[in-house]
Amino acid sequence: MTAPLMPKATAVWLVENTTLTFRQIAVFCEIHELEIQAMADGDVSGNIRGLSPVDNGQLTWEEIRRCEADKKANLEACEMERNVKVRNLKAKKVLSPSQRQDKPNAIAWVLKNYPEIKETLLCKLIGTTKSTIQAIREGTHKDYATIKPKNPVTIGLCSEADIEKALRSSQPKPKAEKKAKQTKKTTAKKAESKTTKKSEKKAKQTKKTTAKKAESKTTKKSEKKAKSTKKATTKKTNKKVKA
């Protein structure tokens, strides 16, 4: 059997509102019978607020009355609730009708107690949409008048660990981390700039070398042509003198 949501809070409610035996409550809540007795004596339940399994759709009054009449009988959770719990263990997507109805209440509770949680994370936490969150935040939700903040952990929509994880993810990143990222970006830019400058410098040097080579070739050709012209002129002059 799967224990009810918030088993200790459920046990406190059953002790206070029913005539079930300690054994019956212990079996249903999966808590030791001695601890149930301590709750009844007020030794361990002083700071625990009772949670009704009837309002959560986990039990019916008919089932409670049946077990009150037969002290040997054990409480059986609602069929739908049992199936939902089993499926939720495998994939946390299937919710009972009561859980779906309580989603706006859970959103209101998170907005009230942890307003710093980002909307995207709240959507994943509760399984809702940004428009619904915005409507509840602004008071324009269709059921806003009947919304009462409820802890999503109590409802069974998420765990305390999920809320803590969302809080950590919503916190601004430390300055040191930001500074390290900025330094990394600056270093990368400088390295890129150096590489670009080196490439430009190399390109300029290559261009200059090419220009010098071309100029040298042109100069040599001009000198060779001048020499050839001078030789030809000298030969002509010699021929005229002989003649």
HUBEL-V276284 format. One record per helix or strand of 2 or more residues. SS is the DSSP state (h for helix, s for strand). FROM is the first residue (numbers start at 0). TO is the last residue. If there is no record, write none. Layout:
SS_FROM_TO ; SS_FROM_TO
//
This chain:
h_6_16 ; h_21_28 ; h_32_40 ; h_60_68 ; h_78_89 ; h_96_100 ; h_102_112 ; h_118_125 ; h_129_137 ; h_143_145 ; h_151_154 ; h_159_169 ; h_174_241
//
